[in-house]
Amino acid sequence: MPGIPANITIAGRTPATIKGNFPPLINTLASARNGFRAEDNSGGGVDPVGLIFSDNFDNQPDWTSGLEVNDRGGLHPVVTQDRPLDGADIQQMRKDGYTLPNGWDAARQFPLWAESYGNTGFPENVEILAANADKARGGTGKSLVVYRQSAGGLTYQFPSDGQLDKELETPTDEVFVSFNIRFSDNWTPIDTVATVGGATKLFRVSSIDAGGDPFSAFSGGDSSAIFVWTYKHSENTGLRNDYTFRADPQETNYSMNNPPLSNVPTSSNSINYVGHIRDLDGDGIDDNTVTLLSLTKGTPVGSDGQTVLHDEIWGNGTWRKMQFYLKMNSAPGALDGQLRVWMDDQLIFKNVTVPWQGNDAPGGLKWTHVGFGGNASFKAYDVSEQRTEWRAYDDIEIFDRLPEGKV
């Protein structure tokens, strides 16, 4: 085969080999829907059952959310808060003619400072660039990089926003998403200034009304049901896995109260790495064995009963594999919807009674969108410091079912 060294065989390739030395293979199956094979764990080149999209970004052309500056006259309220500045549009949809990465369908960006807004040397809110190889797994290739910027002193609750969305070609009752994520070395864990505890949204799965806006939520929006994974770190309770559950109909049941979510370790859905990942249903019995090790202590995370801090999970540029499985409940009000979460193949959350469709929902809801990134309530530094931090995503895979062997 031209271009393949004699000592490399395709049948014996490993994910690390592909990521480190070769561009990803284009998946020509109809089920891949323009994605790229991030890795192949079968050993024989057979696509995993249920895989509908994958991307390791290496074969993507360079792209940023600031690519189309002033194309449609978008206005953005910059840090002065009293004057608009021409720049790249905040919302960018493929269906509206915007240029987006191959296989992706929507982007949202809301930078405080960016090259496209005249701020020389500042990154765009969302980037896929060869120049960011240091932010890709293995230090080669590309990844999806999303930035947040601190707006201390300004009134914005969520001052910066960056998100890239995949619309599923066929809406599905089940969705399983696997990806790797890491945080910048200068990441600020605790933000005592922000109004919502320094929340930075990382990942979401949504059901969007047909023809609706994937970035329009709340009671009058087009999104329900929704699941959001958010980064939070409290002075008192440490690093959190913050889970947001939004239900249908959004007009009357946005906060999932009819019926409410039950059988969870904490009513706030702000999950810690101590008791909450071991007692999944809050019944007082630790029935989940987790051996995820603390990077700083070398012992199982939370096993000493102490508050778990950022560096124990995310320090030293560590990549973690995150996996989320969501299953729509079978009918309005039925307590059989699911959310399961794994970190590095360790189960850290499980609930099989999620009422994604509430009692008053019309029924028939399916999952339609998967999004990476999100807005951030980040105010730890005064706006004059122009503080900029990032999180990166790599090796994304989306399945329309729970892969075999996952429990």
N, C-alpha and C positions, 0 to 999 in steps of 0.2 A: 504494500500500500504506500503510495508516494507520500513523503513527508513524515513517516513514522519511523523512528530509529529501530534498528534490528533487534535491540534488546527490550523493546516495549511491545507487548501483545495486548490487543484490545480486550480479549477475554479475561486477562488478568489485571485489568486496570483497577485502580482504587479511586475513591472520591478525592483523596489528596493528590493523586497523580493528575487527574483531570483539572482540578482547581489550580495546581501549581504550574502546569506546563502546557496544557492544551486548551483551546477555546471549547466551550460546551458543545455537545452534539445537538443539532436542531432536531427536535422531536417532530417527526412527520405524521404521527398518528393524529387523526381528527380530534381525539380526546384531549390532545395537548393544547389546542387552541392558541397557536403562535407562541407558546412558551419555549423554554430551553431546559433541557434535562440537567438538573443540578447535581444529581448523583444517581448511581445505579447500584443498589445493594443486592441485586439478584445474582451477580457473577456471570450472567449469561446474556446480557443485553436485552432482557425482557422487561418491558415497562411494568412497574408495580400496578396491581389491580386497583382501579379507581382513581388513578392519577389524572387530573384534568388540567393542571397547569404547573409549570415549574420554571424558575429563573435563578441563575447564579450571577447574572448581570455581565459576565465576562464578554459575551458576544453582543451586548447592547452597544449601539453607538453612543458617544458622549452626549449627555442630555442634562439640562438643568431646568428648574422651574422659572428661570429668568430668561429663557431662550427667546421668547417672542415679546420683546419690549415694545410697548406702545402700539401693539398690533390692533387693538380694539379700544384704545383710549382709556384703559383702566386707570382708576385713581386710587391712591393708597394714602391713608393718613399716617405720615411719618412721625418721628419722635417729637416734633414741636407741637403736635396735636392741634394745630390751628391752621394748617395749610396742606392741601393735597399735593402730591408729586406724581408725575407720570412715571409709569413703570410697568413691569409685567403684570398681567391680569391675575387677580387673586384666585379665581376658579378657572380651570382649564379642562375642557372635555373633548375627547377625541371626536365625539359625534358632532361637535360644533366646529371642527376643522383645526383644532390645535394639534401641534406636534407633540406626541407623547412617546415614551419608550415602547418598544415592540411588545404587543400583548397586553398593555396596560390601558386603562380607559378614562381615568380622571385624576387630576392633581389639584391640590389647594395649597397656596403659599401666601404667607403674610409676614414678610421679614421686616424687622425694624431697620436693618441696614443690609444692603446687598449691592453688588456691582451693577445690577440692572437698574437700581434706583440712584445711581451716581455715587455710591460709597466705594471708592477704589480699594481693592484688596479684600473685600468682604465676600464670603461665599454666598451662593443662592440658597434659599431655604431648603430645597430638595435637589440632590445631585446624584448622577451616575457618571463618574469620570475616571478615565485611566490615570489621571493625576492623583486620584485618591487611593492608589494601590495600597498605601499603608493602612487604610481603613477597610480593607478586604481580608477575608480569612486567608491565612497563610502569607499575607503581605504581598500578594500578587493578584492581578486581575482587577475586577471592579466589584463594588457593592452599592447598595442604596444608602445614602447618607442624608439624614434629616437633622437640621440645626434648630437650636432654641437660643433666644437672646434675652438678656435681663433688662427689664424696664422699671427698675426701682425708681420711685418718684412720679411715675405716670399712673393714670387711673385705670388703664386697661386691666381687666381681670386675667385675660389670656392674651398677652401681648405678642406672642409669636406663634406661628402655625405652619406646619408643613406636613403634607400627607400625599401618598400615592395609592390609588385604588385599582383593584381588579374587579371588573364586573363578570360574574359567572355566566357563561353562554347559556347554560341551562340551569335555572333555579333548582335548588336541591333541599330535601328535608334534612340531610346530614352534610356536614363539612368538617374536614380534618385539615388543619394547617400546621406545617412544620417549618421552622426557620431558625436561623442563628442570629443572635443580637449581642452587641457589646456597646459600652459607653466610653466616651472620650476620657483620657487620663485626668483632665481638668474638671470633670463633672462635679457639680456642687450637690451633695446629698440633701442637705437640710436648708430650707428656705423659710425662715421665720417671718419674712416680710409679706410673702404672698398670701392672698386672702383665702385660698383653698389649699393651704398646706404644701405649696410647691408642687402641685400636680403636673405631671408631664405625660400626656397620652402616648401610648406606644403601639397599640394594635387594636383592631376592631373587626367584627363580623356583623353584617347588617342585612336586614330585609328592607329593600327600598320599593316604594310604590311604583308600579309600572310607569315609566316615563318620567319619574321623579328625580329630584336633585339629591345625590348621595351625601351632600354636605348640609342638608337642611333637616334639622331635628326639632326637638321640643314638640309641644302639643300641636302646633300648626305646621309642622314639617312633614317630610315625605318618608322619614325613617322610623320603622318599628317592625319587628323587634330589633334590639341592638345589644351587643356585648362589647365592652371596652376594657382593655387591660391598661392600667395607669401606674406610672412610677410615683411613689411617695416615700418620704423618709421623715419620720417624726423624731424630735428630740427625746421624747419619753418612751416611745414604743418601737423605735428603730425602723429598719427597712420594711416596706409593705408591698404585698401584691394586692393592689387595689382593683377590685372587680366591680364594674357597673352593669346592672341588668335593666334594660328598658323593654317594656312590653307593648303589645298591641291590644286595643287601639290606642294610639299615642295621644289622642284628644282627651281621653279620660283615664288612661291606665299607664301613662308614661313611666311612672316610678314603680311599676309592678306591685300594685297593692290590691288587685282584684282578680284572682287571689294573690296573696303575698308569697314571696319566696320563703321556703322553710327548709329545715334540715341542714343548716349551715353552721359553721363553727363560731360565727359572730354575726350579729344582726347588721353591723355596719358594712359587711362585705369587704372590709379592709383586713386582708389576710396576713398574719405574721408567719415567720419561719420557725416558730417554736411549737406551741401546742396546736395551732390551727392546721398545720400540714400533717399532723399525726392523728388528731381527732377530727376527721373530716365532717362529721355531721353534728358535732357539738353535744354529743350525749355523755361526755365525760370519760369516755373510754378511748385510749390510744390504740386504734385498730389499723393504722397505716404505717408500715415500716419504711422510713426514708433514710438513706445512707449518704445523701448529698453532703460533701465535705466542705467545711469552711476553709477558704483560701488562707486565712490568717491563723487559724487555730489547728487545722489538720484533723479536727474531730467532726462528727456529724453535725450539720448546721442545726443550731438550737438545742442540741442535746444537753447542754449545761444549764438550760433554763434562762440564759442571759439574752439581753436584747441583741438582735442580729443587725450588724452594721453593713453599710454599702460595700466596703472592701472585702468582706467575707464572701460575697456573692460575685461582685463585679470588678474587683480590684485587678490591677496589673494588666489591663487591656484584655481581660478574659472574655472569650466567646462562650455563651451558653446556648444550648439547643432548647428552644421552647416549642411545645406542641399543644394545640387546643382542638378539642372535639366538641362540636355543638350539634345537637339533634333537636329539631322542632318538636314541640308537643303535638300529640296526634289530633287534638281537637280543642276548641275554645274551653279554657278552664281545666283541661286535663293535666294532671300532675305527673307527666311522664317525659317532659323535655329534659335535655341533658346539657351539662357542661363538665368537661374533664380537662385538667391541665397537667402537663408533665414538664419538668425541667431536667435536662440531661437524662431523659428516660426514667426519671423518678416521679411517680404520681404525687402531686402536691395539692390537688383539689379535685373533688368529685361530688356532683349533685345530679341525681337522676329524677328529680321532681320539679323541674323548672317550668313554670307556666308562661312560656314566651307569648302564647296567645291567651289573653285573659278571658274572663267569663263573657264579656260583651264583644269579643272579636268576631268578625264574620267567618273566620276559618280559612283554610287553604293556604296559609302563609308559608313561604319558603325562604331560604337564605339566598341572597342575590349578589352581595358585595363583600370583598375582603380588603381591608385597608391597613397600611403601615405608616406609622407616624401619628401626628395629631397635634392639637394645640397645647400650649404650655403656660401655666401660671408661674412665671419665673421672675422674681423681683429681688433676689438676694443682693444684687449689685446696682448701684445707681446707674441710671441710663447713660450718664456721661462716661462710664467706663467701657461701654460698648462690649460687654461680656458676651461671648459666643461659645456655645458648647454643642456637642453632637452625639447622636446615637446612630449606629450602622446596622444594616440588615443584610444577610447573605443566605444563599442556598434555600430559597423559598420553594415549598411544595404544597400544592392544594389538592386534596382528594375529596371525592363525593361520598365517602363512606369511611368508617373506622378501619384502618389497615389491619390485616390479619396479625394476631399476636398481641395487639394492644388491648389492655383490659382496664 
